[in-house]
């Protein structure tokens, strides 16, 4: 991933960054209820995969502002801004009850993104066999994208 280093002395939110990196050293996460009814209907009407459509919307939002693409390199004390944020899908394998991460490069054009995501998922089906875990019988506890 490409990124640029942000000058912390001239960064417009330097006070906020300093507070949360020095005073309280915290991280953030977010959980929200989102009504996806329209997206489900769109996916059905267009015979497209809901999960890829959802990833496109999330990726588009994350790539819409530099503030959403920022990171902190603690090893070098650098504040950085990535050129883009790329999504990862997880394909669940019923036979081994494991997941394989599938990486897709974000593209602002929906059709290109959708096609690339679909191709990336379709290229992965047998990677799990490399783990040689064999079939195991237990409850499915991993939440992954099922093909």
Secondary structure, 3 states (H helix, E strand, C coil): CCEEEECCCCCCCHHHHHHHHHHCCCCCCCCCCCCCHHHHHHHHHCCCCHHHHHHHHHHHHHCCCHHHHEEEECCCCEEEEECCCCCEEEEEECCCCEEEEEECCCCCCHHHHHHHHHHHHHCCCCHHHHHCCCCCCCCCCCCCEEC
